[in-house]
Each structure stands twice: as C-alpha cells, then as structure tokens.
Amino acid sequence: MLNHHATQILVVDDDPSIRAAIRAVLEEEGGYAVAEAPNGQAALDWLCAYPTRVIVLLDLQMPVMDGLELL
C-alpha cells in the first residue's frame, strides 16, 4: 500500500533491475511512494486493488500483458 500523502507512482517493467533503479531515483528525490509490477497483468491487478490516483511508468514490451494492452 502506498502513502496517500506522497505522489504515488507505479513502475511497470519486466526487468527487476530497471524497476529497482527507477525506484531508487524516485525515493532518493523524496515525496514519492513507489510500487512495482513486473507486467501489465500484475499492474492491472494492483490498480484494481488500490483504486487511487497514481502515475504509471510503463514499459511497452513485457510478457503476460504488454504495456499497450494495459493502456
């Protein structure tokens, strides 16, 4: 669950090192609550579980459900 006082960002990418790097940069900047998903289906599940305003940083080429299908 995210901090509802911070800008909420969901990072969606199948590469865990990319997700970790983006999370590290955002958390270092401060003011961001960051969640991660490894594919579009996991992101959709997360968005349904936490129906809130969130910025989604989305990779387009992923297994299971790609970014375009999620959009």
PQR file of N, CA, C, O and H, with PARSE charges and radii, in Angstrom:
ATOM      1  N   MET A   1       0.844  -1.179   0.000 -0.4000 1.5000
ATOM      2  CA  MET A   1       0.000   0.000   0.000 -0.0000 2.0000
ATOM      3  C   MET A   1       0.884   1.235   0.000  0.5500 1.7000
ATOM      4  O   MET A   1       1.965   1.247   0.589 -0.5500 1.4000
ATOM      5  N   LEU A   2       0.412   2.259  -0.662 -0.4000 1.5000
ATOM      6  CA  LEU A   2       1.206   3.463  -0.801 -0.0000 2.0000
ATOM      7  C   LEU A   2       0.809   4.528   0.217  0.5500 1.7000
ATOM      8  O   LEU A   2      -0.301   4.514   0.749 -0.5500 1.4000
ATOM      9  H   LEU A   2      -0.465   2.250  -1.141  0.4000 1.0000
ATOM     10  N   ASN A   3       1.724   5.440   0.476 -0.4000 1.5000
ATOM     11  CA  ASN A   3       1.482   6.599   1.313 -0.0000 2.0000
ATOM     12  C   ASN A   3       0.594   7.566   0.539  0.5500 1.7000
ATOM     13  O   ASN A   3       0.986   8.036  -0.529 -0.5500 1.4000
ATOM     14  H   ASN A   3       2.626   5.451   0.044  0.4000 1.0000
ATOM     15  N   HIS A   4      -0.573   7.869   1.045 -0.4000 1.5000
ATOM     16  CA  HIS A   4      -1.522   8.700   0.310 -0.0000 2.0000
ATOM     17  C   HIS A   4      -1.195  10.190   0.375  0.5500 1.7000
ATOM     18  O   HIS A   4      -1.918  10.996  -0.210 -0.5500 1.4000
ATOM     19  H   HIS A   4      -0.893   7.488   1.913  0.4000 1.0000
ATOM     20  N   HIS A   5      -0.128  10.578   1.069 -0.4000 1.5000
ATOM     21  CA  HIS A   5       0.274  11.977   1.115 -0.0000 2.0000
ATOM     22  C   HIS A   5       1.391  12.272   0.130  0.5500 1.7000
ATOM     23  O   HIS A   5       1.696  13.436  -0.129 -0.5500 1.4000
ATOM     24  H   HIS A   5       0.460   9.924   1.545  0.4000 1.0000
ATOM     25  N   ALA A   6       1.995  11.251  -0.414 -0.4000 1.5000
ATOM     26  CA  ALA A   6       3.076  11.403  -1.383 -0.0000 2.0000
ATOM     27  C   ALA A   6       2.515  11.212  -2.786  0.5500 1.7000
ATOM     28  O   ALA A   6       1.447  10.624  -2.956 -0.5500 1.4000
ATOM     29  H   ALA A   6       1.747  10.305  -0.204  0.4000 1.0000
ATOM     30  N   THR A   7       3.229  11.703  -3.783 -0.4000 1.5000
ATOM     31  CA  THR A   7       2.869  11.405  -5.162 -0.0000 2.0000
ATOM     32  C   THR A   7       3.078   9.916  -5.372  0.5500 1.7000
ATOM     33  O   THR A   7       4.158   9.391  -5.100 -0.5500 1.4000
ATOM     34  H   THR A   7       4.096  12.180  -3.645  0.4000 1.0000
ATOM     35  N   GLN A   8       2.057   9.242  -5.852 -0.4000 1.5000
ATOM     36  CA  GLN A   8       2.095   7.792  -5.991 -0.0000 2.0000
ATOM     37  C   GLN A   8       2.470   7.403  -7.412  0.5500 1.7000
ATOM     38  O   GLN A   8       1.892   7.899  -8.379 -0.5500 1.4000
ATOM     39  H   GLN A   8       1.180   9.668  -6.073  0.4000 1.0000
ATOM     40  N   ILE A   9       3.446   6.507  -7.524 -0.4000 1.5000
ATOM     41  CA  ILE A   9       3.949   6.065  -8.818 -0.0000 2.0000
ATOM     42  C   ILE A   9       4.006   4.547  -8.841  0.5500 1.7000
ATOM     43  O   ILE A   9       4.511   3.917  -7.912 -0.5500 1.4000
ATOM     44  H   ILE A   9       3.916   6.104  -6.738  0.4000 1.0000
ATOM     45  N   LEU A  10       3.479   3.964  -9.921 -0.4000 1.5000
ATOM     46  CA  LEU A  10       3.563   2.522 -10.149 -0.0000 2.0000
ATOM     47  C   LEU A  10       4.526   2.303 -11.306  0.5500 1.7000
ATOM     48  O   LEU A  10       4.272   2.749 -12.424 -0.5500 1.4000
ATOM     49  H   LEU A  10       3.070   4.476 -10.676  0.4000 1.0000
ATOM     50  N   VAL A  11       5.627   1.618 -11.039 -0.4000 1.5000
ATOM     51  CA  VAL A  11       6.639   1.323 -12.053 -0.0000 2.0000
ATOM     52  C   VAL A  11       6.366  -0.079 -12.592  0.5500 1.7000
ATOM     53  O   VAL A  11       6.391  -1.055 -11.843 -0.5500 1.4000
ATOM     54  H   VAL A  11       5.833   1.255 -10.130  0.4000 1.0000
ATOM     55  N   VAL A  12       6.104  -0.174 -13.905 -0.4000 1.5000
ATOM     56  CA  VAL A  12       5.755  -1.448 -14.531 -0.0000 2.0000
ATOM     57  C   VAL A  12       6.821  -1.792 -15.564  0.5500 1.7000
ATOM     58  O   VAL A  12       6.927  -1.139 -16.602 -0.5500 1.4000
ATOM     59  H   VAL A  12       6.083   0.619 -14.514  0.4000 1.0000
ATOM     60  N   ASP A  13       7.610  -2.825 -15.270 -0.4000 1.5000
ATOM     61  CA  ASP A  13       8.666  -3.260 -16.183 -0.0000 2.0000
ATOM     62  C   ASP A  13       9.012  -4.703 -15.841  0.5500 1.7000
ATOM     63  O   ASP A  13       9.024  -5.080 -14.669 -0.5500 1.4000
ATOM     64  H   ASP A  13       7.524  -3.356 -14.427  0.4000 1.0000
ATOM     65  N   ASP A  14       9.294  -5.514 -16.864 -0.4000 1.5000
ATOM     66  CA  ASP A  14       9.625  -6.913 -16.608 -0.0000 2.0000
ATOM     67  C   ASP A  14      11.056  -7.107 -16.125  0.5500 1.7000
ATOM     68  O   ASP A  14      11.411  -8.203 -15.691 -0.5500 1.4000
ATOM     69  H   ASP A  14       9.285  -5.208 -17.816  0.4000 1.0000
ATOM     70  N   ASP A  15      11.875  -6.084 -16.189 -0.4000 1.5000
ATOM     71  CA  ASP A  15      13.266  -6.177 -15.738 -0.0000 2.0000
ATOM     72  C   ASP A  15      13.373  -5.641 -14.310  0.5500 1.7000
ATOM     73  O   ASP A  15      13.225  -4.438 -14.094 -0.5500 1.4000
ATOM     74  H   ASP A  15      11.587  -5.194 -16.542  0.4000 1.0000
ATOM     75  N   PRO A  16      13.630  -6.516 -13.333 -0.5600 1.5000
ATOM     76  CA  PRO A  16      13.684  -6.064 -11.938  0.2800 2.0000
ATOM     77  C   PRO A  16      14.772  -5.032 -11.681  0.5500 1.7000
ATOM     78  O   PRO A  16      14.612  -4.187 -10.800 -0.5500 1.4000
ATOM     79  N   SER A  17      15.876  -5.075 -12.425 -0.4000 1.5000
ATOM     80  CA  SER A  17      16.934  -4.087 -12.197 -0.0000 2.0000
ATOM     81  C   SER A  17      16.490  -2.693 -12.648  0.5500 1.7000
ATOM     82  O   SER A  17      16.871  -1.696 -12.035 -0.5500 1.4000
ATOM     83  H   SER A  17      16.006  -5.761 -13.141  0.4000 1.0000
ATOM     84  N   ILE A  18      15.704  -2.619 -13.694 -0.4000 1.5000
ATOM     85  CA  ILE A  18      15.174  -1.323 -14.140 -0.0000 2.0000
ATOM     86  C   ILE A  18      14.180  -0.791 -13.118  0.5500 1.7000
ATOM     87  O   ILE A  18      14.218   0.387 -12.763 -0.5500 1.4000
ATOM     88  H   ILE A  18      15.395  -3.429 -14.192  0.4000 1.0000
ATOM     89  N   ARG A  19      13.283  -1.664 -12.640 -0.4000 1.5000
ATOM     90  CA  ARG A  19      12.328  -1.230 -11.613 -0.0000 2.0000
ATOM     91  C   ARG A  19      13.065  -0.723 -10.376  0.5500 1.7000
ATOM     92  O   ARG A  19      12.705   0.311  -9.813 -0.5500 1.4000
ATOM     93  H   ARG A  19      13.252  -2.621 -12.928  0.4000 1.0000
ATOM     94  N   ALA A  20      14.086  -1.447  -9.960 -0.4000 1.5000
ATOM     95  CA  ALA A  20      14.841  -1.057  -8.762 -0.0000 2.0000
ATOM     96  C   ALA A  20      15.556   0.272  -8.968  0.5500 1.7000
ATOM     97  O   ALA A  20      15.594   1.101  -8.058 -0.5500 1.4000
ATOM     98  H   ALA A  20      14.379  -2.287 -10.418  0.4000 1.0000
ATOM     99  N   ALA A  21      16.122   0.483 -10.146 -0.4000 1.5000
ATOM    100  CA  ALA A  21      16.831   1.735 -10.427 -0.0000 2.0000
ATOM    101  C   ALA A  21      15.872   2.921 -10.418  0.5500 1.7000
ATOM    102  O   ALA A  21      16.174   3.966  -9.841 -0.5500 1.4000
ATOM    103  H   ALA A  21      16.092  -0.190 -10.885  0.4000 1.0000
ATOM    104  N   ILE A  22      14.729   2.756 -11.053 -0.4000 1.5000
ATOM    105  CA  ILE A  22      13.735   3.836 -11.078 -0.0000 2.0000
ATOM    106  C   ILE A  22      13.240   4.115  -9.668  0.5500 1.7000
ATOM    107  O   ILE A  22      13.119   5.273  -9.268 -0.5500 1.4000
ATOM    108  H   ILE A  22      14.485   1.907 -11.521  0.4000 1.0000
ATOM    109  N   ARG A  23      12.951   3.055  -8.909 -0.4000 1.5000
ATOM    110  CA  ARG A  23      12.503   3.227  -7.520 -0.0000 2.0000
ATOM    111  C   ARG A  23      13.553   3.987  -6.712  0.5500 1.7000
ATOM    112  O   ARG A  23      13.213   4.911  -5.974 -0.5500 1.4000
ATOM    113  H   ARG A  23      13.049   2.114  -9.234  0.4000 1.0000
ATOM    114  N   ALA A  24      14.817   3.610  -6.843 -0.4000 1.5000
ATOM    115  CA  ALA A  24      15.886   4.253  -6.080 -0.0000 2.0000
ATOM    116  C   ALA A  24      15.969   5.742  -6.380  0.5500 1.7000
ATOM    117  O   ALA A  24      16.095   6.556  -5.464 -0.5500 1.4000
ATOM    118  H   ALA A  24      15.094   2.859  -7.443  0.4000 1.0000
ATOM    119  N   VAL A  25      15.899   6.100  -7.651 -0.4000 1.5000
ATOM    120  CA  VAL A  25      15.964   7.519  -8.037 -0.0000 2.0000
ATOM    121  C   VAL A  25      14.776   8.283  -7.457  0.5500 1.7000
ATOM    122  O   VAL A  25      14.946   9.362  -6.890 -0.5500 1.4000
ATOM    123  H   VAL A  25      15.797   5.440  -8.395  0.4000 1.0000
ATOM    124  N   LEU A  26      13.578   7.724  -7.600 -0.4000 1.5000
ATOM    125  CA  LEU A  26      12.382   8.405  -7.109 -0.0000 2.0000
ATOM    126  C   LEU A  26      12.384   8.535  -5.598  0.5500 1.7000
ATOM    127  O   LEU A  26      12.026   9.586  -5.068 -0.5500 1.4000
ATOM    128  H   LEU A  26      13.440   6.848  -8.062  0.4000 1.0000
ATOM    129  N   GLU A  27      12.780   7.488  -4.900 -0.4000 1.5000
ATOM    130  CA  GLU A  27      12.800   7.545  -3.444 -0.0000 2.0000
ATOM    131  C   GLU A  27      13.895   8.472  -2.938  0.5500 1.7000
ATOM    132  O   GLU A  27      13.735   9.107  -1.895 -0.5500 1.4000
ATOM    133  H   GLU A  27      13.071   6.634  -5.331  0.4000 1.0000
ATOM    134  N   GLU A  28      15.003   8.559  -3.663 -0.4000 1.5000
ATOM    135  CA  GLU A  28      16.077   9.476  -3.278 -0.0000 2.0000
ATOM    136  C   GLU A  28      15.615  10.924  -3.401  0.5500 1.7000
ATOM    137  O   GLU A  28      15.978  11.770  -2.584 -0.5500 1.4000
ATOM    138  H   GLU A  28      15.133   8.044  -4.510  0.4000 1.0000
ATOM    139  N   GLU A  29      14.814  11.205  -4.427 -0.4000 1.5000
ATOM    140  CA  GLU A  29      14.286  12.556  -4.625 -0.0000 2.0000
ATOM    141  C   GLU A  29      13.324  12.941  -3.499  0.5500 1.7000
ATOM    142  O   GLU A  29      13.217  14.115  -3.143 -0.5500 1.4000
ATOM    143  H   GLU A  29      14.519  10.518  -5.091  0.4000 1.0000
ATOM    144  N   GLY A  30      12.636  11.965  -2.950 -0.4000 1.5000
ATOM    145  CA  GLY A  30      11.684  12.212  -1.875 -0.0000 2.0000
ATOM    146  C   GLY A  30      10.334  12.657  -2.409  0.5500 1.7000
ATOM    147  O   GLY A  30      10.226  13.161  -3.527 -0.5500 1.4000
ATOM    148  H   GLY A  30      12.722  11.011  -3.239  0.4000 1.0000
ATOM    149  N   GLY A  31       9.310  12.462  -1.596 -0.4000 1.5000
ATOM    150  CA  GLY A  31       7.972  12.881  -1.968 -0.0000 2.0000
ATOM    151  C   GLY A  31       7.216  11.893  -2.842  0.5500 1.7000
ATOM    152  O   GLY A  31       6.103  12.178  -3.283 -0.5500 1.4000
ATOM    153  H   GLY A  31       9.398  12.052  -0.688  0.4000 1.0000
ATOM    154  N   TYR A  32       7.816  10.732  -3.093 -0.4000 1.5000
ATOM    155  CA  TYR A  32       7.186   9.727  -3.937 -0.0000 2.0000
ATOM    156  C   TYR A  32       6.986   8.429  -3.163  0.5500 1.7000
ATOM    157  O   TYR A  32       7.864   7.984  -2.424 -0.5500 1.4000
ATOM    158  H   TYR A  32       8.720  10.501  -2.734  0.4000 1.0000
ATOM    159  N   ALA A  33       5.815   7.836  -3.348 -0.4000 1.5000
ATOM    160  CA  ALA A  33       5.547   6.493  -2.845 -0.0000 2.0000
ATOM    161  C   ALA A  33       5.535   5.594  -4.067  0.5500 1.7000
ATOM    162  O   ALA A  33       4.717   5.783  -4.967 -0.5500 1.4000
ATOM    163  H   ALA A  33       5.101   8.197  -3.947  0.4000 1.0000
ATOM    164  N   VAL A  34       6.429   4.621  -4.112 -0.4000 1.5000
ATOM    165  CA  VAL A  34       6.644   3.829  -5.317 -0.0000 2.0000
ATOM    166  C   VAL A  34       6.220   2.381  -5.103  0.5500 1.7000
ATOM    167  O   VAL A  34       6.599   1.742  -4.122 -0.5500 1.4000
ATOM    168  H   VAL A  34       7.094   4.467  -3.381  0.4000 1.0000
ATOM    169  N   ALA A  35       5.422   1.878  -6.048 -0.4000 1.5000
ATOM    170  CA  ALA A  35       5.060   0.462  -6.090 -0.0000 2.0000
ATOM    171  C   ALA A  35       5.592  -0.089  -7.409  0.5500 1.7000
ATOM    172  O   ALA A  35       5.900   0.670  -8.328 -0.5500 1.4000
ATOM    173  H   ALA A  35       5.114   2.397  -6.846  0.4000 1.0000
ATOM    174  N   GLU A  36       5.697  -1.411  -7.496 -0.4000 1.5000
ATOM    175  CA  GLU A  36       6.246  -2.047  -8.694 -0.0000 2.0000
ATOM    176  C   GLU A  36       5.349  -3.179  -9.164  0.5500 1.7000
ATOM    177  O   GLU A  36       4.655  -3.819  -8.374 -0.5500 1.4000
ATOM    178  H   GLU A  36       5.446  -2.028  -6.749  0.4000 1.0000
ATOM    179  N   ALA A  37       5.380  -3.410 -10.485 -0.4000 1.5000
ATOM    180  CA  ALA A  37       4.698  -4.555 -11.079 -0.0000 2.0000
ATOM    181  C   ALA A  37       5.569  -5.077 -12.223  0.5500 1.7000
ATOM    182  O   ALA A  37       6.147  -4.283 -12.965 -0.5500 1.4000
ATOM    183  H   ALA A  37       5.944  -2.890 -11.126  0.4000 1.0000
ATOM    184  N   PRO A  38       5.672  -6.419 -12.378 -0.5600 1.5000
ATOM    185  CA  PRO A  38       6.547  -6.997 -13.401  0.2800 2.0000
ATOM    186  C   PRO A  38       5.923  -7.139 -14.786  0.5500 1.7000
ATOM    187  O   PRO A  38       6.613  -7.500 -15.739 -0.5500 1.4000
ATOM    188  N   ASN A  39       4.633  -6.862 -14.908 -0.4000 1.5000
ATOM    189  CA  ASN A  39       3.975  -6.959 -16.217 -0.0000 2.0000
ATOM    190  C   ASN A  39       2.628  -6.248 -16.145  0.5500 1.7000
ATOM    191  O   ASN A  39       2.190  -5.821 -15.077 -0.5500 1.4000
ATOM    192  H   ASN A  39       4.072  -6.569 -14.134  0.4000 1.0000
ATOM    193  N   GLY A  40       1.984  -6.129 -17.300 -0.4000 1.5000
ATOM    194  CA  GLY A  40       0.725  -5.410 -17.364 -0.0000 2.0000
ATOM    195  C   GLY A  40      -0.380  -6.032 -16.539  0.5500 1.7000
ATOM    196  O   GLY A  40      -1.178  -5.311 -15.939 -0.5500 1.4000
ATOM    197  H   GLY A  40       2.341  -6.475 -18.168  0.4000 1.0000
ATOM    198  N   GLN A  41      -0.449  -7.356 -16.492 -0.4000 1.5000
ATOM    199  CA  GLN A  41      -1.497  -8.011 -15.700 -0.0000 2.0000
ATOM    200  C   GLN A  41      -1.319  -7.729 -14.212  0.5500 1.7000
ATOM    201  O   GLN A  41      -2.290  -7.443 -13.511 -0.5500 1.4000
ATOM    202  H   GLN A  41       0.199  -7.942 -16.979  0.4000 1.0000
ATOM    203  N   ALA A  42      -0.090  -7.810 -13.733 -0.4000 1.5000
ATOM    204  CA  ALA A  42       0.176  -7.504 -12.328 -0.0000 2.0000
ATOM    205  C   ALA A  42      -0.152  -6.041 -12.028  0.5500 1.7000
ATOM    206  O   ALA A  42      -0.668  -5.727 -10.956 -0.5500 1.4000
ATOM    207  H   ALA A  42       0.699  -8.042 -14.302  0.4000 1.0000
ATOM    208  N   ALA A  43       0.147  -5.150 -12.971 -0.4000 1.5000
ATOM    209  CA  ALA A  43      -0.181  -3.734 -12.797 -0.0000 2.0000
ATOM    210  C   ALA A  43      -1.695  -3.538 -12.730  0.5500 1.7000
ATOM    211  O   ALA A  43      -2.192  -2.795 -11.883 -0.5500 1.4000
ATOM    212  H   ALA A  43       0.567  -5.406 -13.842  0.4000 1.0000
ATOM    213  N   LEU A  44      -2.419  -4.201 -13.618 -0.4000 1.5000
ATOM    214  CA  LEU A  44      -3.878  -4.102 -13.618 -0.0000 2.0000
ATOM    215  C   LEU A  44      -4.453  -4.621 -12.303  0.5500 1.7000
ATOM    216  O   LEU A  44      -5.360  -4.012 -11.736 -0.5500 1.4000
ATOM    217  H   LEU A  44      -2.016  -4.804 -14.306  0.4000 1.0000
ATOM    218  N   ASP A  45      -3.928  -5.738 -11.821 -0.4000 1.5000
ATOM    219  CA  ASP A  45      -4.364  -6.285 -10.531 -0.0000 2.0000
ATOM    220  C   ASP A  45      -4.112  -5.274  -9.411  0.5500 1.7000
ATOM    221  O   ASP A  45      -4.976  -5.059  -8.561 -0.5500 1.4000
ATOM    222  H   ASP A  45      -3.191  -6.233 -12.282  0.4000 1.0000
ATOM    223  N   TRP A  46      -2.925  -4.653  -9.411 -0.4000 1.5000
ATOM    224  CA  TRP A  46      -2.575  -3.667  -8.393 -0.0000 2.0000
ATOM    225  C   TRP A  46      -3.512  -2.471  -8.478  0.5500 1.7000
ATOM    226  O   TRP A  46      -4.021  -2.002  -7.459 -0.5500 1.4000
ATOM    227  H   TRP A  46      -2.224  -4.828 -10.101  0.4000 1.0000
ATOM    228  N   LEU A  47      -3.741  -1.978  -9.693 -0.4000 1.5000
ATOM    229  CA  LEU A  47      -4.608  -0.813  -9.864 -0.0000 2.0000
ATOM    230  C   LEU A  47      -6.043  -1.097  -9.417  0.5500 1.7000
ATOM    231  O   LEU A  47      -6.715  -0.207  -8.895 -0.5500 1.4000
ATOM    232  H   LEU A  47      -3.329  -2.359 -10.520  0.4000 1.0000
ATOM    233  N   CYS A  48      -6.510  -2.312  -9.616 -0.4000 1.5000
ATOM    234  CA  CYS A  48      -7.853  -2.691  -9.157 -0.0000 2.0000
ATOM    235  C   CYS A  48      -7.902  -2.808  -7.634  0.5500 1.7000
ATOM    236  O   CYS A  48      -8.914  -2.477  -7.016 -0.5500 1.4000
ATOM    237  H   CYS A  48      -5.964  -3.034 -10.040  0.4000 1.0000
ATOM    238  N   ALA A  49      -6.818  -3.274  -7.038 -0.4000 1.5000
ATOM    239  CA  ALA A  49      -6.764  -3.435  -5.583 -0.0000 2.0000
ATOM    240  C   ALA A  49      -6.623  -2.097  -4.864  0.5500 1.7000
ATOM    241  O   ALA A  49      -7.112  -1.939  -3.746 -0.5500 1.4000
ATOM    242  H   ALA A  49      -5.996  -3.543  -7.540  0.4000 1.0000
ATOM    243  N   TYR A  50      -5.959  -1.136  -5.498 -0.4000 1.5000
ATOM    244  CA  TYR A  50      -5.717   0.181  -4.905 -0.0000 2.0000
ATOM    245  C   TYR A  50      -6.236   1.261  -5.849  0.5500 1.7000
ATOM    246  O   TYR A  50      -5.446   1.957  -6.487 -0.5500 1.4000
ATOM    247  H   TYR A  50      -5.561  -1.264  -6.407  0.4000 1.0000
ATOM    248  N   PRO A  51      -7.550   1.407  -5.944 -0.5600 1.5000
ATOM    249  CA  PRO A  51      -8.119   2.391  -6.871  0.2800 2.0000
ATOM    250  C   PRO A  51      -7.886   3.813  -6.357  0.5500 1.7000
ATOM    251  O   PRO A  51      -8.667   4.344  -5.569 -0.5500 1.4000
ATOM    252  N   THR A  52      -6.819   4.395  -6.813 -0.4000 1.5000
ATOM    253  CA  THR A  52      -6.420   5.723  -6.377 -0.0000 2.0000
ATOM    254  C   THR A  52      -5.739   6.434  -7.538  0.5500 1.7000
ATOM    255  O   THR A  52      -5.472   5.819  -8.570 -0.5500 1.4000
ATOM    256  H   THR A  52      -6.184   3.964  -7.454  0.4000 1.0000
ATOM    257  N   ARG A  53      -5.464   7.687  -7.383 -0.4000 1.5000
ATOM    258  CA  ARG A  53      -4.719   8.413  -8.408 -0.0000 2.0000
ATOM    259  C   ARG A  53      -3.257   7.993  -8.318  0.5500 1.7000
ATOM    260  O   ARG A  53      -2.645   8.031  -7.251 -0.5500 1.4000
ATOM    261  H   ARG A  53      -5.681   8.187  -6.545  0.4000 1.0000
ATOM    262  N   VAL A  54      -2.723   7.599  -9.446 -0.4000 1.5000
ATOM    263  CA  VAL A  54      -1.342   7.120  -9.467 -0.0000 2.0000
ATOM    264  C   VAL A  54      -0.745   7.416 -10.839  0.5500 1.7000
ATOM    265  O   VAL A  54      -1.431   7.316 -11.857 -0.5500 1.4000
ATOM    266  H   VAL A  54      -3.220   7.569 -10.313  0.4000 1.0000
ATOM    267  N   ILE A  55       0.512   7.776 -10.860 -0.4000 1.5000
ATOM    268  CA  ILE A  55       1.258   7.927 -12.110 -0.0000 2.0000
ATOM    269  C   ILE A  55       1.816   6.551 -12.455  0.5500 1.7000
ATOM    270  O   ILE A  55       2.405   5.894 -11.596 -0.5500 1.4000
ATOM    271  H   ILE A  55       1.069   7.858 -10.034  0.4000 1.0000
ATOM    272  N   VAL A  56       1.644   6.111 -13.677 -0.4000 1.5000
ATOM    273  CA  VAL A  56       2.140   4.802 -14.094 -0.0000 2.0000
ATOM    274  C   VAL A  56       3.284   5.004 -15.082  0.5500 1.7000
ATOM    275  O   VAL A  56       3.093   5.587 -16.149 -0.5500 1.4000
ATOM    276  H   VAL A  56       1.166   6.644 -14.375  0.4000 1.0000
ATOM    277  N   LEU A  57       4.476   4.518 -14.723 -0.4000 1.5000
ATOM    278  CA  LEU A  57       5.623   4.477 -15.633 -0.0000 2.0000
ATOM    279  C   LEU A  57       5.622   3.082 -16.229  0.5500 1.7000
ATOM    280  O   LEU A  57       5.787   2.097 -15.509 -0.5500 1.4000
ATOM    281  H   LEU A  57       4.631   4.045 -13.856  0.4000 1.0000
ATOM    282  N   LEU A  58       5.437   2.988 -17.541 -0.4000 1.5000
ATOM    283  CA  LEU A  58       5.065   1.730 -18.159 -0.0000 2.0000
ATOM    284  C   LEU A  58       5.995   1.337 -19.297  0.5500 1.7000
ATOM    285  O   LEU A  58       6.191   2.099 -20.244 -0.5500 1.4000
ATOM    286  H   LEU A  58       5.303   3.787 -18.126  0.4000 1.0000
ATOM    287  N   ASP A  59       6.568   0.136 -19.195 -0.4000 1.5000
ATOM    288  CA  ASP A  59       7.318  -0.478 -20.284 -0.0000 2.0000
ATOM    289  C   ASP A  59       6.294  -0.989 -21.296  0.5500 1.7000
ATOM    290  O   ASP A  59       5.243  -1.498 -20.909 -0.5500 1.4000
ATOM    291  H   ASP A  59       6.409  -0.483 -18.426  0.4000 1.0000
ATOM    292  N   LEU A  60       6.590  -0.858 -22.573 -0.4000 1.5000
ATOM    293  CA  LEU A  60       5.632  -1.307 -23.584 -0.0000 2.0000
ATOM    294  C   LEU A  60       5.800  -2.774 -23.947  0.5500 1.7000
ATOM    295  O   LEU A  60       4.818  -3.434 -24.286 -0.5500 1.4000
ATOM    296  H   LEU A  60       7.444  -0.444 -22.888  0.4000 1.0000
ATOM    297  N   GLN A  61       7.020  -3.302 -23.887 -0.4000 1.5000
ATOM    298  CA  GLN A  61       7.265  -4.691 -24.289 -0.0000 2.0000
ATOM    299  C   GLN A  61       7.530  -5.545 -23.052  0.5500 1.7000
ATOM    300  O   GLN A  61       8.614  -5.510 -22.471 -0.5500 1.4000
ATOM    301  H   GLN A  61       7.818  -2.766 -23.613  0.4000 1.0000
ATOM    302  N   MET A  62       6.499  -6.321 -22.662 -0.4000 1.5000
ATOM    303  CA  MET A  62       6.593  -7.194 -21.485 -0.0000 2.0000
ATOM    304  C   MET A  62       5.825  -8.474 -21.775  0.5500 1.7000
ATOM    305  O   MET A  62       4.932  -8.490 -22.623 -0.5500 1.4000
ATOM    306  H   MET A  62       5.619  -6.350 -23.135  0.4000 1.0000
ATOM    307  N   PRO A  63       6.171  -9.553 -21.068 -0.5600 1.5000
ATOM    308  CA  PRO A  63       5.391 -10.786 -21.199  0.2800 2.0000
ATOM    309  C   PRO A  63       4.060 -10.664 -20.449  0.5500 1.7000
ATOM    310  O   PRO A  63       3.826  -9.689 -19.736 -0.5500 1.4000
ATOM    311  N   VAL A  64       3.226 -11.632 -20.614 -0.4000 1.5000
ATOM    312  CA  VAL A  64       1.914 -11.776 -19.954 -0.0000 2.0000
ATOM    313  C   VAL A  64       0.917 -10.769 -20.524  0.5500 1.7000
ATOM    314  O   VAL A  64      -0.021 -11.164 -21.218 -0.5500 1.4000
ATOM    315  H   VAL A  64       3.416 -12.424 -21.193  0.4000 1.0000
ATOM    316  N   MET A  65       1.098  -9.489 -20.249 -0.4000 1.5000
ATOM    317  CA  MET A  65       0.296  -8.415 -20.810 -0.0000 2.0000
ATOM    318  C   MET A  65       1.234  -7.243 -21.044  0.5500 1.7000
ATOM    319  O   MET A  65       1.838  -6.729 -20.103 -0.5500 1.4000
ATOM    320  H   MET A  65       1.860  -9.169 -19.686  0.4000 1.0000
ATOM    321  N   ASP A  66       1.359  -6.816 -22.306 -0.4000 1.5000
ATOM    322  CA  ASP A  66       2.292  -5.731 -22.595 -0.0000 2.0000
ATOM    323  C   ASP A  66       1.680  -4.384 -22.234  0.5500 1.7000
ATOM    324  O   ASP A  66       0.505  -4.286 -21.879 -0.5500 1.4000
ATOM    325  H   ASP A  66       0.868  -7.234 -23.071  0.4000 1.0000
ATOM    326  N   GLY A  67       2.504  -3.358 -22.335 -0.4000 1.5000
ATOM    327  CA  GLY A  67       2.081  -2.018 -21.950 -0.0000 2.0000
ATOM    328  C   GLY A  67       0.936  -1.472 -22.788  0.5500 1.7000
ATOM    329  O   GLY A  67       0.044  -0.808 -22.260 -0.5500 1.4000
ATOM    330  H   GLY A  67       3.458  -3.437 -22.623  0.4000 1.0000
ATOM    331  N   LEU A  68       0.950  -1.742 -24.082 -0.4000 1.5000
ATOM    332  CA  LEU A  68      -0.136  -1.252 -24.929 -0.0000 2.0000
ATOM    333  C   LEU A  68      -1.460  -1.901 -24.571  0.5500 1.7000
ATOM    334  O   LEU A  68      -2.494  -1.234 -24.575 -0.5500 1.4000
ATOM    335  H   LEU A  68       1.675  -2.281 -24.511  0.4000 1.0000
ATOM    336  N   GLU A  69      -1.445  -3.175 -24.265 -0.4000 1.5000
ATOM    337  CA  GLU A  69      -2.674  -3.853 -23.861 -0.0000 2.0000
ATOM    338  C   GLU A  69      -3.181  -3.297 -22.528  0.5500 1.7000
ATOM    339  O   GLU A  69      -4.388  -3.141 -22.344 -0.5500 1.4000
ATOM    340  H   GLU A  69      -0.604  -3.716 -24.262  0.4000 1.0000
ATOM    341  N   LEU A  70      -2.284  -3.001 -21.613 -0.4000 1.5000
ATOM    342  CA  LEU A  70      -2.682  -2.413 -20.345 -0.0000 2.0000
ATOM    343  C   LEU A  70      -3.321  -1.053 -20.568  0.5500 1.7000
ATOM    344  O   LEU A  70      -4.342  -0.733 -19.959 -0.5500 1.4000
ATOM    345  H   LEU A  70      -1.303  -3.127 -21.762  0.4000 1.0000
ATOM    346  N   LEU A  71      -2.719  -0.250 -21.442 -0.4000 1.5000
ATOM    347  CA  LEU A  71      -3.288   1.073 -21.709 -0.0000 2.0000
ATOM    348  C   LEU A  71      -4.692   0.945 -22.245  0.5500 1.7000
ATOM    349  O   LEU A  71      -5.338   1.953 -22.531 -0.5500 1.4000
ATOM    350  H   LEU A  71      -1.890  -0.509 -21.937  0.4000 1.0000
TER
END
